[in-house]
């Protein structure tokens, strides 16, 4: 059942002020129903292409005319809002809500509405999504390159406005998504290259210059992936934030945990953006500082240049999106961190439902995701071409009817057929 279209008075004014709206239409792909964004010009919209977005009024008018089943809001990088999707947690007949979802709704205490299926909720808040995973089970968090279907079916007892909930979001993210525990300082005397992040994590550092590091990382076994991230290509990641974390994790390995060098390199990379220096956390730390902190905390082994040493292998490099190859004469060192969980090889969030995988599995997962995305795009193109062909055939039939009427039954179109 398609829900009725929302009206202006059902939605927060701050949401209506944004010109990031699209239509959406149900489609069946691979036997499963999905919701595809639609451009008001008649084509497919994209959550990463602002040219396909419009105002709420235009999106609603488009859906009201029939080409779309509803309207949707696109979350954008640098935008003010974060969307929390709670799925399969509501009985559509009785409205009874699962306890875990109700707890999140109560804690976020911001504008909340029932999803089109009636089996879940959408909560919209003001805040910044912390780096790391954003999907696990029936909980998804989005702040960029995704759209929410918007129903206007407001949940009684929740605010009708969008509230600032940055601290609450950070707490929920930490509770639902595995984030590396704070790493205690190394017991050995650090080298002069040691850098300390805002929360105290340290790494021994190494003697690689920025240029030498980039060259080695580019020529490693996972060099292609590193190069894509270095250029600013976020393909295969659910958000820019996940790409930030992936590159920082790789740099944490190659810099041996030198926070200052990681920060410097990120600023020189294609992923650099103003959000990096924005203060978004209760302790006053910036988004960039926290991302580096978590990347270092999640890296148990580092690249170390050591003349005359044997070839080494890093599990940390595997976890940072691929396998790293070290040159002859180099080895890998590990900091002394006691028996904490950080001693275990860290993993990088996978695009598949929040599950965490590493090494070769992560690489194959990313390739699979890219293939699925390409398949969806091809299906969308095929459908668009099919629709255009049907429209052309309908036009031909219309011309035939007009010709029949004008000629008393004889038609050149009919004769040609």
C-alpha positions in Angstrom: 0.0 0.0 0.0 1.4 3.4 -1.0 1.1 6.0 1.8 -0.5 9.4 1.1 1.8 12.2 0.2 3.0 14.4 3.1 1.9 18.0 3.2 4.0 21.0 4.3 2.2 21.3 7.7 3.2 17.7 8.5 6.9 18.3 8.2 9.6 20.3 10.0 10.1 23.7 8.4 13.9 23.2 8.5 13.5 20.1 6.3 11.4 22.0 3.8 14.0 24.7 3.5 16.4 22.3 1.8 16.3 21.9 -2.0 17.4 18.3 -1.8 14.2 16.5 -2.5 13.4 13.7 -5.0 10.5 11.5 -6.0 10.7 7.7 -5.5 9.0 4.7 -7.0 8.8 1.1 -6.1 10.6 -1.4 -8.2 11.2 -5.1 -8.0 14.8 -6.2 -8.5 16.0 -9.7 -8.1 12.7 -10.6 -6.5 13.0 -8.0 -3.8 11.1 -4.7 -3.7 13.2 -1.5 -3.6 12.6 2.2 -3.7 14.3 4.0 -6.5 14.8 7.8 -6.5 13.2 9.7 -9.4 14.1 13.1 -10.9 11.1 15.4 -11.5 12.1 15.6 -15.2 11.2 12.0 -15.6 14.5 10.2 -15.2 16.3 8.5 -12.4 17.6 10.7 -9.6 20.9 10.1 -7.8 21.7 10.7 -4.1 25.1 12.1 -5.3 24.0 14.3 -8.1 22.5 17.7 -7.0 21.3 18.3 -10.6 18.6 15.7 -10.0 17.3 17.2 -6.7 14.6 19.9 -6.3 12.3 21.5 -3.8 9.7 19.8 -1.7 6.8 21.4 -3.6 8.1 20.3 -7.0 8.8 16.8 -5.8 5.4 16.5 -4.3 3.7 17.8 -7.4 5.6 15.3 -9.5 4.5 12.4 -7.3 0.9 13.7 -7.2 0.8 13.6 -11.0 1.5 9.9 -10.8 5.1 9.2 -12.0 6.3 8.6 -8.5 4.9 6.8 -5.4 6.2 9.4 -2.9 8.8 12.0 -2.0 12.3 11.6 -0.5 14.9 13.7 1.2 18.6 13.4 0.3 21.2 13.7 3.0 24.3 15.5 1.8 27.9 15.9 2.8 28.1 19.1 4.8 24.3 19.1 5.3 22.8 19.7 8.8 21.0 16.5 9.2 21.6 12.8 10.0 18.9 10.1 9.3 18.4 7.1 11.6 16.6 4.2 9.9 15.0 1.7 12.3 13.7 -1.3 10.3 11.5 -4.3 11.1 10.7 -3.0 14.6 7.0 -2.1 14.3 3.8 -4.1 13.9 2.0 -2.4 11.0 -1.4 -3.5 12.4 -1.1 -2.7 16.1 1.7 -0.1 16.0 3.5 -2.0 18.8 7.2 -1.1 18.7 10.2 -3.4 19.6 11.9 -2.3 22.8 15.3 -1.6 21.3 13.8 0.8 18.7 11.6 2.6 21.3 14.7 3.2 23.4 16.5 4.8 20.5 13.5 6.9 19.6 13.1 8.1 23.2 16.8 8.9 23.5 17.1 10.8 20.2 13.9 12.7 21.0 13.6 14.4 17.6 11.3 14.4 14.6 10.2 10.8 14.0 7.8 9.3 11.4 6.6 5.8 10.4 8.3 4.4 7.2 6.2 3.7 4.1 6.0 0.0 4.9 4.6 0.7 8.4 7.2 -1.7 9.8 9.8 0.8 10.8 10.7 4.4 11.7 12.8 7.3 10.4 14.3 9.7 12.9 16.0 12.9 11.7 18.4 14.8 13.9 21.0 17.6 13.7 24.5 16.2 14.2 27.5 14.6 12.5 27.9 10.9 12.0 31.0 9.6 13.7 33.6 7.8 11.5 33.3 4.1 11.3 30.4 1.7 10.6 26.9 2.9 9.9 24.8 -0.2 9.3 24.2 -3.2 11.6 21.2 -5.4 11.7 18.0 -3.3 11.4 19.8 0.0 12.3 21.3 2.3 9.7 22.7 5.8 10.1 23.2 8.2 7.2 24.5 11.7 6.7 25.6 11.7 3.1 24.8 10.2 -0.3 21.5 8.5 0.8 17.8 9.5 0.7 15.0 8.8 3.1 11.4 8.2 1.9 9.3 10.9 3.7 5.7 10.1 4.7 4.8 12.8 7.2 3.2 10.1 9.4 4.5 11.7 12.5 4.9 9.6 15.6 2.9 10.9 18.6 5.0 11.9 21.5 8.0 12.9 19.5 9.0 16.5 18.6 7.6 18.1 15.4 11.0 19.8 14.9 14.5 18.4 14.2 16.6 18.6 17.3 20.4 18.9 17.9 21.4 15.4 19.1 25.2 15.2 18.4 26.1 13.7 21.8 23.2 11.2 21.7 24.3 10.1 18.2 27.9 9.6 19.3 26.8 7.5 22.3 24.5 5.4 20.1 27.1 4.9 17.5 29.7 3.8 20.1 27.2 1.3 21.6 26.0 -0.3 18.3 29.2 -0.1 16.2 32.5 -1.6 17.3 35.0 1.2 17.8 38.6 0.5 18.9 39.2 0.9 22.6 41.6 3.6 23.6 45.2 2.3 23.3 47.5 2.8 26.2 50.9 4.5 25.5 53.6 2.1 24.5 55.8 1.0 27.4 59.0 1.4 25.4 60.6 4.8 24.9 59.1 6.3 21.8 61.2 7.6 18.9 61.4 11.3 18.2 58.7 10.8 15.5 56.1 9.8 18.1 52.8 11.7 17.8 50.0 11.8 20.3 46.3 12.2 19.5 43.9 14.1 21.6 42.8 11.0 23.6 46.4 9.8 24.2 46.9 7.1 21.7 50.5 6.9 20.5 52.6 5.3 17.8 56.3 4.9 17.3 56.4 6.7 14.0 59.1 6.0 11.4 61.5 7.8 9.1 59.4 7.8 5.9 59.0 11.2 4.3 55.5 12.0 3.0 56.6 11.5 -0.6 58.4 8.2 0.2 55.3 7.0 2.1 52.9 7.7 -0.8 55.2 5.9 -3.2 55.4 2.8 -1.0 51.7 2.8 -0.3 50.9 3.2 -4.0 53.2 0.3 -5.0 52.0 -2.1 -2.3 49.6 -5.0 -3.0 46.6 -2.9 -2.1 48.1 0.2 -3.8 45.2 0.6 -6.3 42.8 0.9 -3.4 45.1 3.4 -1.6 45.5 5.4 -4.8 41.7 5.7 -5.3 41.2 6.9 -1.8 44.2 9.3 -2.1 42.6 10.8 -5.2 39.3 11.3 -3.3 37.4 8.4 -4.9 34.9 7.0 -2.4 33.6 4.2 -4.6 32.7 1.1 -2.6 32.0 3.0 0.7 28.6 3.9 2.1 29.7 7.4 3.0 32.6 9.9 2.8 33.2 9.2 6.5 33.8 5.5 5.9 36.3 6.4 3.2 38.0 8.8 5.6 38.4 6.0 8.1 39.7 3.6 5.5 42.4 6.0 4.3 43.4 6.9 7.9 43.7 3.2 8.8 46.0 2.7 5.9 48.1 5.8 6.8 48.2 4.6 10.4 50.0 1.5 9.2 52.4 3.3 6.9 53.2 6.2 9.3 53.6 3.8 12.3 50.9 5.7 14.1 52.2 9.2 13.6 49.1 11.3 14.1 50.7 14.5 12.8 51.8 12.9 9.6 48.4 11.3 9.1 46.7 14.6 9.5 49.1 16.3 7.1 48.6 13.7 4.5 44.8 13.6 4.8 44.8 17.4 4.2 46.9 16.8 1.0 44.6 14.0 -0.2 41.5 14.2 -2.4 39.3 13.4 0.6 40.1 16.6 2.4 37.1 18.7 3.3 36.1 21.4 5.8 34.4 18.9 8.0 37.8 17.6 9.0 38.4 20.6 11.3 34.9 21.0 12.7 34.4 20.4 16.4 31.6 17.8 16.7 32.3 15.9 19.9 31.5 16.6 23.6 35.2 16.6 24.6 36.0 19.4 22.1 37.8 17.2 19.6 37.3 17.7 15.9 36.0 15.1 13.4 39.5 14.7 12.0 41.2 14.2 15.4 38.6 11.5 16.3 39.0 9.7 13.0 42.8 9.6 13.4 42.5 8.5 17.0 40.3 5.5 16.1 42.4 4.6 13.1 45.6 4.5 15.3 43.7 2.6 18.1 42.6 0.0 15.6 46.1 -0.6 14.1 48.1 -3.3 16.0 51.1 -3.5 13.7 53.1 -0.8 11.9 55.4 -0.5 8.9 59.0 0.1 10.0 62.0 0.8 7.8 64.9 -1.2 9.0 68.0 -1.8 6.9 69.1 -5.4 6.7 65.9 -6.8 8.2 63.8 -9.6 6.6 60.6 -9.0 4.7 57.6 -8.6 7.0 53.8 -8.9 6.7 51.2 -6.7 8.3 47.8 -7.9 9.4 46.9 -4.3 10.1 47.4 -3.5 6.4 45.0 -6.3 5.6 42.4 -4.7 7.9 42.9 -1.3 6.2 41.3 -2.5 3.0 43.7 -5.0 1.4 47.1 -6.7 1.7 50.3 -4.6 2.0 53.6 -5.8 0.5 56.8 -4.6 2.1 60.1 -4.2 0.3 63.2 -6.3 0.9 65.1 -4.7 3.8 61.9 -3.6 5.6 60.0 -5.2 8.4 56.8 -4.7 10.4 56.9 -3.9 14.1 54.1 -4.1 16.7 53.8 -1.8 19.7 53.7 -3.2 23.2 50.0 -2.9 24.2 49.5 -5.5 26.8 46.5 -7.8 26.5 44.0 -5.3 25.3 41.6 -6.0 22.5 43.6 -3.6 20.3 46.3 -6.4 20.0 44.0 -8.3 17.7 44.0 -7.4 14.0 41.4 -4.6 13.5 38.8 -4.8 10.9 37.2 -2.1 8.7 33.4 -1.8 8.5 32.0 -3.6 5.4 29.4 -2.1 3.2 27.3 -5.3 3.8 25.0 -4.7 6.7 27.6 -3.6 9.3 29.4 -7.0 9.3 33.1 -6.6 9.8 35.5 -8.4 7.5 39.1 -8.0 6.7 41.8 -8.6 4.1 40.9 -10.5 1.0 37.2 -10.9 2.1 36.8 -7.1 2.4 38.4 -6.6 -1.0 36.0 -9.2 -2.6 33.1 -7.7 -0.7 33.8 -4.2 -2.1 34.1 -5.7 -5.6 30.8 -7.4 -5.2 29.1 -4.2 -4.0 30.5 -2.4 -7.0 29.2 -5.1 -9.3 25.8 -5.0 -7.7 25.7 -1.2 -8.1 26.7 -1.4 -11.7 24.0 -4.1 -12.3 21.3 -1.8 -10.7 22.4 1.1 -13.0 22.2 -1.2 -16.0 18.7 -2.3 -14.9 17.7 1.3 -14.5 19.0 2.2 -17.9 17.2 -0.8 -19.4 13.9 0.2 -17.8 14.3 3.8 -19.0 14.9 2.6 -22.5 11.9 0.2 -22.3 9.7 3.1 -21.1 10.9 5.3 -24.0 10.2 2.5 -26.5 6.7 2.0 -25.1 6.0 5.8 -25.2 7.2 5.8 -28.9 4.9 2.9 -29.8 2.0 4.6 -28.1 2.7 7.7 -30.1 2.7 5.7 -33.3 -0.6 4.1 -32.4 -2.0 7.6 -31.7 -0.8 8.9 -35.1 -2.4 5.9 -36.8 -5.7 6.6 -35.2 -5.6 10.2 -36.2 -4.6 9.2 -39.7 -7.5 6.7 -39.9 -10.0 9.4 -38.8 -8.7 11.9 -41.3 -8.6 9.5 -44.3 -11.9 7.7 -43.6 -10.3 4.4 -42.6 -7.3 4.2 -44.9 -3.9 4.8 -43.2 -0.5 5.1 -44.6 0.9 3.8 -41.3 -1.4 0.8 -41.5 -0.5 0.2 -45.1 3.2 0.3 -44.3 2.6 -2.2 -41.5 
